[in-house]
Amino acid sequence: MGGGTFAIQTRNTAPNPYSQQGPGLSSAWSCPPVRFTCALHNPPNHCLTDRHCPRGKKCCRTFCGRKCLSNLKPGQ
C-alpha cells in the first residue's frame, strides 16, 4: 500500500494563490496589512484577483473578506 504525501500549511501569512504577480503584473502600491479578521468561517469575497476590480483598484484582504481598494492616502 503506497503512502501518499501531503502538506498542510497553517501559517496565516500563506501566499495568495489568486495574486497576480509576475512580469508586467506588478503595481506601484500594495495592499495594507490586515491586523484583525472577522469571526466568519467563510467571509464574503467581492473579488479574487485585481482583474475583478475596476481600473486603479486592487483586490485586497480586508477585515472580513477580499474587496477592491483604491490607493487613497489620508488627505486625498
Steps between C-alpha positions, in 0.01 A plus 500: 500500500675809374492792733425842357653816628323824569572827671284721716590864526381656822659846489275803457753652262446241228552639150185592315445246219288762321763773502613638168872523535747454223639687202286801416247433776654689790346827613635814660334431835416204717203416717499623860572243771206333672547495875168347607254272324132438549369179654307385192609155387467591130495882466355647179749585226408778259802412283766232465760677283579857396335424166164483678541864608451825308809671359716653771379267775647181643339193649621502861437300813296706744364457851233267363556358151666642189394835349611737225695785660645815352832651600364809673737649749366697799406852395412412139 
